Amino acid sequence: MARWEPLLDELVRERGHALVGYAFLLCGDTAQAEDLVQDALVKTFSGRLGVEQVRSAESYVKRAILSTYLDGFRRRKHWAAIRHLSAVPDDDGARTEALVTDRMHVFQALGSLAPRERACVVLRFYEDMTVRQIADHLSLSQGSVKRYLHDGVRSLEHALGPVHLEDGEEIETTPVQGRRTR
């Protein structure tokens, strides 16, 4: 048995469901979320992983999930630009979706965000990261993160109504600058 196998086993057993939930928030599809986690686990544990604790390994896997999601979006975007060269368009065209619960509304609204907006919103509100932590995590400037958060929250508010923090404090838009303040 390789030295990393017990750590992988413990990580999947204890945090596997949470990792799939995190990936689901990014991609909005259970099967794709499971694939993202699987790919991230392979990427993380196929290299030299110098950690021995589940918490540290989970951080590496979450980073790999996010990178894999963003890379996949770039590939899908590229394919969408050239697929008309080899595919016949669907005649159906009309899609109807029954939105039954608030949860489904949120997932749909998250799905309408650009990948970096969605990543920033998920990291801020699901992972409870600060702007600085998000910027470090995504290798972006803090200003870029603030812009992605601003645009993402604005889109979510358009789709869902005002966004509230856990303690009930509302995120407001400052009329003069159009920036979110807390």
C-alpha positions as CSV (number, residue, x, y, z in Angstrom):
1,M,0.0,0.0,0.0
2,A,1.4,3.4,-1.0
3,R,2.0,6.0,1.7
4,W,-0.8,8.3,0.4
5,E,-3.5,5.6,0.1
6,P,-4.7,5.8,3.8
7,L,-5.0,9.6,3.5
8,L,-7.0,9.4,0.3
9,D,-9.3,6.8,1.8
10,E,-9.9,8.9,4.9
11,L,-10.4,12.1,2.8
12,V,-13.0,10.4,0.6
13,R,-14.7,8.8,3.5
14,E,-14.9,11.9,5.7
15,R,-15.1,14.7,3.2
16,G,-16.1,13.2,-0.1
17,H,-19.7,14.4,0.2
18,A,-18.6,17.9,1.1
19,L,-16.2,17.9,-1.9
20,V,-19.0,16.9,-4.3
21,G,-21.2,19.6,-2.8
22,Y,-18.5,22.2,-3.4
23,A,-18.0,21.0,-7.0
24,F,-21.8,21.0,-7.5
25,L,-22.0,24.7,-6.5
26,L,-19.5,25.5,-9.2
27,C,-20.9,23.4,-12.0
28,G,-24.6,22.8,-11.1
29,D,-24.7,19.2,-12.2
30,T,-24.3,16.2,-9.9
31,A,-22.6,13.9,-12.4
32,Q,-20.2,16.7,-13.5
33,A,-19.5,17.5,-9.8
34,E,-18.6,13.9,-9.1
35,D,-16.3,13.9,-12.2
36,L,-14.7,17.1,-11.1
37,V,-14.0,15.6,-7.7
38,Q,-12.6,12.4,-9.3
39,D,-10.3,14.4,-11.6
40,A,-9.2,16.6,-8.7
41,L,-8.4,13.6,-6.6
42,V,-6.3,12.0,-9.4
43,K,-4.5,15.3,-10.0
44,T,-3.8,15.8,-6.4
45,F,-2.7,12.3,-5.4
46,S,-0.8,11.5,-8.6
47,G,1.8,14.0,-7.8
48,R,3.9,14.4,-4.8
49,L,1.6,15.4,-2.1
50,G,3.6,16.5,0.9
51,V,0.7,16.5,3.4
52,E,-0.4,13.9,5.9
53,Q,-3.6,15.5,7.3
54,V,-7.1,15.3,5.7
55,R,-7.7,19.1,6.2
56,S,-4.5,19.9,4.2
57,A,-5.3,17.4,1.5
58,E,-8.9,18.7,1.2
59,S,-7.5,22.2,0.5
60,Y,-5.4,20.8,-2.3
61,V,-8.3,18.9,-3.8
62,K,-10.6,22.0,-3.6
63,R,-8.0,24.0,-5.4
64,A,-7.8,21.3,-8.1
65,I,-11.6,21.2,-8.4
66,L,-11.7,24.9,-9.0
67,S,-8.9,24.8,-11.5
68,T,-10.4,21.8,-13.3
69,Y,-13.8,23.6,-13.5
70,L,-12.3,26.8,-14.9
71,D,-10.2,24.9,-17.4
72,G,-13.2,22.9,-18.5
73,F,-15.2,26.1,-19.0
74,R,-12.5,27.4,-21.3
75,R,-12.5,24.2,-23.3
76,R,-16.3,24.2,-23.5
77,K,-16.3,27.9,-24.6
78,H,-13.8,27.1,-27.3
79,W,-15.8,24.1,-28.5
80,A,-19.0,26.2,-28.5
81,A,-17.3,28.7,-30.9
82,I,-16.3,26.0,-33.4
83,R,-18.9,23.2,-32.9
84,H,-21.1,24.6,-35.7
85,L,-18.5,23.4,-38.1
86,S,-19.2,19.8,-37.3
87,A,-22.6,19.6,-35.6
88,V,-26.2,19.9,-36.7
89,P,-28.1,22.4,-34.6
90,D,-31.0,21.1,-32.5
91,D,-34.4,21.9,-33.9
92,D,-36.0,21.7,-30.5
93,G,-34.7,25.0,-29.2
94,A,-37.4,25.5,-26.6
95,R,-36.4,24.5,-23.1
96,T,-38.8,24.6,-20.2
97,E,-37.6,24.2,-16.7
98,A,-39.9,23.7,-13.7
99,L,-38.3,25.5,-10.8
100,V,-39.8,23.9,-7.7
101,T,-37.7,25.0,-4.8
102,D,-35.6,28.0,-3.7
103,R,-32.6,25.7,-3.9
104,M,-33.2,25.1,-7.5
105,H,-33.6,28.8,-8.1
106,V,-30.2,29.4,-6.5
107,F,-28.5,26.7,-8.6
108,Q,-30.0,28.1,-11.8
109,A,-28.9,31.6,-10.9
110,L,-25.4,30.4,-10.1
111,G,-25.4,28.6,-13.5
112,S,-26.0,32.0,-15.2
113,L,-22.8,33.5,-13.8
114,A,-19.5,33.6,-15.7
115,P,-17.0,31.0,-14.3
116,R,-14.9,33.5,-12.4
117,E,-17.9,35.3,-11.0
118,R,-19.3,32.0,-9.9
119,A,-16.0,30.8,-8.4
120,C,-15.7,34.1,-6.4
121,V,-19.3,34.0,-5.2
122,V,-19.0,30.3,-4.1
123,L,-15.7,31.0,-2.4
124,R,-17.1,34.1,-0.6
125,F,-20.5,32.8,0.5
126,Y,-19.9,29.0,0.6
127,E,-16.3,28.9,1.8
128,D,-16.6,32.1,3.7
129,M,-13.3,33.5,2.4
130,T,-12.4,37.1,2.5
131,V,-11.7,39.1,-0.7
132,R,-7.9,38.8,0.0
133,Q,-8.1,35.0,0.5
134,I,-10.1,34.7,-2.7
135,A,-7.6,36.8,-4.6
136,D,-4.7,34.7,-3.3
137,H,-6.6,31.5,-4.0
138,L,-7.4,32.4,-7.6
139,S,-4.2,34.4,-8.3
140,L,-6.2,37.5,-9.0
141,S,-6.0,41.1,-7.8
142,Q,-8.3,42.1,-4.9
143,G,-9.9,44.6,-7.3
144,S,-10.7,41.9,-9.8
145,V,-12.2,39.8,-7.1
146,K,-14.4,42.7,-5.9
147,R,-15.5,43.3,-9.4
148,Y,-16.4,39.6,-9.9
149,L,-18.2,39.6,-6.6
150,H,-20.1,42.8,-7.4
151,D,-21.2,41.5,-10.9
152,G,-22.0,38.1,-9.5
153,V,-24.1,39.4,-6.6
154,R,-25.8,41.9,-8.9
155,S,-26.8,39.0,-11.3
156,L,-28.0,36.9,-8.4
157,E,-30.1,39.7,-7.1
158,H,-31.6,40.2,-10.5
159,A,-32.6,36.6,-10.6
160,L,-33.4,36.0,-7.0
161,G,-34.1,39.3,-5.3
162,P,-31.9,41.0,-2.6
163,V,-29.0,38.9,-1.3
164,H,-28.8,38.6,2.5
165,L,-25.9,37.6,4.7
166,E,-26.4,34.8,7.3
167,D,-27.0,37.3,10.1
168,G,-29.7,39.1,8.1
169,E,-27.5,42.1,7.1
170,E,-28.2,43.0,3.5
171,I,-25.5,43.7,1.0
172,E,-26.3,47.1,-0.4
173,T,-25.2,48.9,-3.5
174,T,-23.7,52.3,-3.0
175,P,-25.5,54.6,-5.5
176,V,-22.6,56.9,-6.2
177,Q,-19.9,54.3,-7.1
178,G,-22.0,51.2,-7.8
179,R,-19.9,49.1,-5.4
180,R,-21.1,46.7,-2.8
181,T,-20.4,47.6,0.8
182,R,-21.0,45.7,3.9
